[in-house]
Amino acid sequence: MSSFKTLGFFFLSLSLLFSSLLVLLSLLLFAGLLLFPSLLPFSRFLPFAGFSPASGFSLATKYDEGFSGNVSYRGDLNDSPKTDPLWIPLPALPLIQQAVTELVPTVQGQYQEHVMSQVCALARGERTQEQVAQTLRSYDIDISNIPPQGHPLSLLVSTDQSSRVIGCAAYIASSVMAIPKSDEFMVSTDKPADALPGKKNEAASKEKTLSIDPKKLAQYLQTQLAVAKANADIFAIIAVELEKKPGLTVNEYSVQIKKVFSEVASAYLQRVKALYAVGAGVNYKLITYSDEGFKFISNDGYLFEYGYDSLSLYFNRIPWYGSGKILGKEYFFSVSYIEPNLVKRIREEKREEKSEGVLNQESGVAP
């Protein structure tokens, strides 16, 4: 009888020892799985079994956001099927310039200076519609048949003063983005008689030449600098405001730019007027004027230059406006530049390449 008790005790002890060894082995395997998953022979299958070294085992339940009714894997964020937006930083200045230019009323894609000058005169309250109509008749433009809305020239007859202010402000802001015409600051004069040797004075008097009118030149340069400085001020406000709204498309940014500029159009015109007054006591010097470029300086530290690469304004050698900078600083809009479906495809391909690289690395196969 005692032998049976001894034998039973032996088997019981052996069973307990075997169970302890199994528990210890399980703990060791689990610890190895957590610390060195790549060393285990079946580690490559772990991500597909619902395990990630970074996130561990994770199963979605009905209390989890996005639960669709089935238990699903929710592992590393990089492997998430959700497609985050892909934003590309684009310089704000050219987007602002383009959007503001589009606010200028045009006829067949071109804005007419003699028309816009009358729109601005109405916006400032300097002329009446009767006076404007009389002036435009000399250009063979009859505004009596123009509807108050829906026509490129409706601003001339509309009672909506705010629309005139916006159109005028956009026109003035865009006016510095062009080579000036010669009649802006040059006048036609008779050639001196001694410039045409061998000809009679009477014949010489019929010859004309262009010469710079110092007074007109000073007024024109004063105006151009005031407009450029006002552009820098107002465009900086727009850039700061819209940098707070990332993820819009180019067209959506254009809409927002037009909205903000329209809201500050009246303040913009006042800013131009104030800066023009400040420039009354400043001396200006024309450096270059040709079909390819226009450049002048002022004795208060500004250099204005317009050429094939658009407008550049420098203040004490600091890029004040142009080359992507506004008031000396670069502004960028985080633009949703690529279609979401294309973004999803690119990221799926990246995940596939990443998975293949991991499998090749763990199996010892060269990529």
C-alpha positions in Angstrom: 0.0 0.0 0.0 2.8 2.4 0.8 4.4 1.6 -2.6 1.3 2.8 -4.4 1.3 6.0 -2.3 4.9 6.6 -3.2 4.3 5.9 -6.9 1.3 8.3 -6.9 3.3 11.0 -5.2 6.0 10.5 -7.8 3.7 10.9 -10.8 2.0 13.9 -9.1 5.4 15.6 -8.6 6.4 14.8 -12.2 3.1 16.3 -13.5 3.6 19.5 -11.5 7.2 19.8 -12.7 6.1 19.3 -16.3 3.4 22.0 -15.9 5.9 24.4 -14.4 8.3 23.8 -17.3 5.5 24.5 -19.8 4.6 27.7 -18.0 8.2 28.8 -17.9 8.7 28.0 -21.6 5.5 30.0 -22.5 6.8 33.0 -20.6 10.2 32.8 -22.3 8.5 32.5 -25.7 6.3 35.5 -25.0 9.2 37.6 -23.7 11.2 36.7 -26.8 8.2 37.6 -29.0 8.0 41.1 -27.4 11.8 41.8 -27.3 13.1 40.1 -30.4 10.2 39.3 -32.7 12.5 39.1 -35.8 14.5 36.2 -34.3 11.5 33.9 -34.2 11.0 31.7 -37.2 7.3 32.7 -37.6 7.8 36.4 -36.9 7.1 37.4 -40.5 3.5 36.3 -40.1 2.9 38.2 -36.9 1.6 41.5 -38.5 -1.0 39.5 -40.4 -2.0 37.7 -37.2 -2.8 41.0 -35.5 0.5 41.8 -33.9 2.9 44.7 -34.3 6.1 45.2 -32.3 5.2 48.9 -32.0 1.5 48.5 -31.1 1.1 44.9 -29.9 -2.0 42.9 -30.3 -5.0 45.2 -31.0 -8.6 44.2 -31.9 -11.3 46.7 -32.7 -14.5 46.4 -30.8 -17.9 47.9 -31.2 -16.8 50.7 -28.8 -13.9 51.7 -31.0 -14.3 54.5 -33.6 -14.7 53.1 -37.1 -16.0 49.7 -36.0 -17.9 48.1 -39.0 -19.3 45.0 -37.2 -16.3 42.7 -37.8 -13.2 42.2 -35.7 -10.4 43.9 -37.6 -6.7 44.6 -37.3 -5.7 48.0 -36.1 -1.9 48.1 -35.8 0.8 50.6 -36.7 -0.4 54.0 -37.9 1.8 53.6 -41.0 -0.2 50.5 -42.0 -3.6 52.2 -41.4 -5.9 52.2 -44.5 -6.9 55.8 -43.8 -5.5 58.2 -46.4 -4.2 61.3 -44.8 -4.1 64.5 -47.0 -0.9 65.2 -48.9 -0.2 68.9 -48.8 2.5 70.7 -50.8 3.8 74.1 -49.7 3.4 76.6 -52.5 4.7 80.3 -52.4 1.8 82.5 -51.4 2.8 85.6 -53.4 2.1 84.4 -57.0 -1.2 82.9 -55.9 -2.2 86.2 -54.4 -1.1 88.2 -57.4 -3.0 85.9 -59.8 -6.2 86.0 -57.8 -6.2 89.8 -57.4 -5.6 90.3 -61.1 -8.7 88.1 -61.8 -10.8 90.7 -59.9 -10.1 93.3 -62.6 -13.1 93.5 -65.1 -12.0 92.6 -68.6 -13.3 92.8 -72.1 -12.4 89.8 -74.2 -9.7 88.9 -71.7 -8.1 92.4 -71.6 -8.8 95.3 -69.3 -9.0 98.7 -70.8 -7.1 101.5 -69.0 -9.4 104.3 -70.1 -12.4 102.3 -68.8 -10.8 101.4 -65.4 -9.6 104.9 -64.8 -13.3 106.0 -65.0 -14.3 103.2 -62.7 -11.8 104.4 -60.2 -13.0 108.0 -60.6 -16.5 106.8 -59.7 -15.2 104.7 -56.8 -13.4 107.7 -55.3 -16.4 110.0 -55.9 -14.3 112.3 -58.1 -16.7 112.1 -61.1 -20.4 111.6 -61.9 -21.8 109.0 -64.2 -22.8 111.7 -66.7 -19.2 113.0 -66.8 -17.9 109.4 -67.2 -20.4 108.8 -70.1 -19.2 111.9 -71.8 -15.6 111.0 -71.5 -16.1 107.4 -72.8 -18.0 108.7 -75.9 -14.6 109.9 -77.2 -13.5 106.2 -77.2 -16.7 105.2 -79.0 -18.1 103.6 -75.9 -21.8 104.1 -75.2 -22.7 103.1 -71.6 -26.4 103.9 -71.9 -27.2 100.3 -73.1 -25.0 98.5 -70.6 -26.9 96.5 -68.0 -26.2 97.2 -64.3 -25.1 93.6 -63.8 -23.6 90.7 -65.9 -21.6 92.9 -68.3 -17.8 93.6 -68.2 -18.6 97.3 -68.1 -21.4 97.1 -65.6 -19.3 98.8 -62.9 -19.7 102.1 -64.9 -23.5 102.1 -64.5 -24.1 100.0 -61.4 -25.3 101.5 -58.2 -23.2 99.0 -56.2 -20.4 101.2 -55.0 -18.6 98.4 -53.2 -18.1 96.5 -56.4 -16.5 99.6 -58.0 -14.2 99.9 -55.1 -13.1 96.2 -55.4 -12.6 96.5 -59.2 -10.6 99.7 -58.8 -8.4 98.4 -56.0 -7.6 95.2 -58.0 -6.8 97.3 -61.1 -4.5 99.6 -59.2 -2.8 96.6 -57.5 -2.2 95.0 -60.9 -1.0 98.3 -62.5 2.6 97.9 -61.3 2.9 94.5 -63.1 3.7 96.0 -66.5 6.2 98.1 -68.4 4.9 101.7 -68.4 3.9 103.3 -71.6 6.0 106.2 -72.8 3.1 108.7 -72.5 3.1 108.1 -68.7 6.1 110.5 -68.2 7.3 111.4 -71.7 6.0 114.2 -74.0 6.4 114.8 -77.7 8.5 117.8 -78.6 9.9 119.4 -81.7 13.5 118.4 -82.6 15.9 121.2 -82.4 16.8 122.8 -85.8 20.5 122.1 -85.2 19.8 118.4 -84.9 18.9 118.3 -88.6 21.8 119.7 -90.5 21.1 120.8 -94.1 17.3 121.2 -93.5 15.4 124.4 -93.2 14.1 125.4 -89.9 10.5 125.2 -91.2 11.0 121.5 -92.1 12.9 120.8 -88.9 10.0 122.1 -86.8 7.8 119.2 -88.2 10.1 116.6 -86.8 9.0 115.3 -83.4 10.9 113.5 -80.6 10.0 112.1 -77.2 11.6 113.6 -74.1 11.1 113.0 -70.4 8.9 115.5 -68.5 10.5 115.7 -65.1 7.3 116.6 -63.3 5.3 113.8 -64.9 8.1 111.4 -64.2 8.3 112.3 -60.5 4.5 111.9 -60.1 4.5 108.6 -61.9 7.4 107.1 -59.9 5.8 108.4 -56.7 2.6 106.6 -57.7 4.3 103.3 -58.6 6.2 103.1 -55.4 3.1 103.9 -53.3 1.2 101.1 -55.1 4.0 98.6 -54.7 4.4 99.4 -51.0 0.6 99.1 -50.5 0.6 95.7 -52.3 3.3 94.5 -49.9 1.3 95.6 -46.9 -2.1 94.2 -47.9 -0.7 91.0 -49.5 1.1 90.3 -46.2 -2.2 90.5 -44.4 -3.8 88.1 -46.8 -0.8 85.7 -46.6 -0.9 85.6 -42.8 -4.7 85.1 -42.7 -4.7 82.2 -45.2 -1.6 80.4 -43.8 -4.1 79.5 -41.0 -6.2 77.5 -43.4 -4.0 74.6 -44.7 -5.2 71.9 -47.0 -7.2 74.0 -49.6 -6.9 73.5 -53.3 -5.4 76.2 -55.5 -8.9 77.2 -56.7 -10.1 77.3 -53.1 -7.2 79.5 -52.1 -8.0 81.8 -55.0 -11.6 82.2 -53.8 -10.4 83.0 -50.3 -7.8 85.5 -51.5 -10.5 87.3 -53.5 -12.7 87.3 -50.5 -10.1 88.8 -48.1 -8.9 91.3 -50.7 -12.5 92.4 -51.4 -13.0 93.0 -47.6 -10.0 95.2 -47.4 -10.3 96.9 -50.8 -11.4 100.2 -49.4 -8.6 100.2 -46.8 -6.2 99.3 -49.7 -7.2 102.4 -51.6 -6.7 104.5 -48.5 -3.3 103.0 -48.0 -2.2 103.9 -51.5 -3.4 107.4 -51.0 -1.5 107.7 -47.6 1.7 106.3 -49.1 1.5 108.6 -52.1 1.3 111.5 -49.7 4.3 110.3 -47.8 6.3 110.1 -51.0 5.8 113.8 -51.8 9.1 114.9 -50.4 11.1 112.0 -51.8 13.5 112.2 -54.7 13.3 109.6 -57.4 15.8 108.6 -60.1 15.0 106.6 -63.2 17.7 104.0 -63.9 16.4 101.9 -66.8 13.5 102.2 -69.1 13.1 100.0 -72.2 10.8 97.4 -73.7 12.5 94.8 -71.5 12.6 96.5 -68.1 11.8 99.4 -65.8 13.9 100.4 -62.8 14.2 103.4 -60.5 15.4 104.2 -57.0 14.3 106.6 -54.3 16.4 108.4 -51.7 14.5 106.8 -48.8 16.0 103.4 -49.5 13.7 101.8 -52.1 14.6 100.1 -55.4 11.8 99.3 -57.8 12.4 96.9 -60.7 10.1 95.3 -63.2 11.2 92.9 -65.9 10.6 89.5 -67.4 10.7 87.9 -63.9 7.9 90.2 -62.6 8.1 92.9 -59.9 10.8 93.2 -57.3 10.9 95.9 -54.6 13.8 96.2 -52.2 14.0 98.3 -49.1 17.5 99.0 -47.8 18.6 96.0 -49.9 16.1 93.7 -48.2 13.7 91.9 -50.7 10.5 93.7 -49.7 8.2 92.4 -52.4 8.9 89.8 -55.0 10.8 86.5 -55.4 8.2 84.9 -53.2 8.8 87.4 -50.3 6.4 89.9 -48.8 7.7 92.4 -46.3 11.0 90.5 -46.4 9.4 87.2 -45.4 8.5 84.1 -47.4 4.9 82.9 -47.0 3.6 79.4 -48.1 0.2 77.9 -48.4 -0.1 74.2 -47.6 -2.0 73.3 -50.8 -3.9 70.1 -51.4 -2.2 69.8 -54.8 -2.6 66.1 -55.7 -5.9 64.3 -56.2 -6.9 62.1 -53.1 -7.1 59.0 -55.2 -3.6 59.5 -56.5 -2.3 60.1 -52.9 -4.0 56.8 -51.8 -2.4 54.9 -54.7 1.1 56.4 -54.0 0.8 55.4 -50.3 -0.4 51.9 -51.1 2.6 51.4 -53.3 4.9 52.6 -50.6 3.4 50.2 -48.1 3.8 47.3 -50.5 7.4 48.2 -51.1 8.0 48.5 -47.4 6.4 45.1 -46.7 8.4 43.4 -49.4 11.6 45.0 -48.1 10.9 43.7 -44.5 10.1 40.2 -45.8 13.3 40.1 -47.9 15.4 41.3 -45.0 14.0 38.7 -42.6 14.4 35.9 -45.1 17.9 36.9 -46.1 16.9 37.7 -49.7 18.7 40.7 -51.2 16.2 43.4 -52.4 
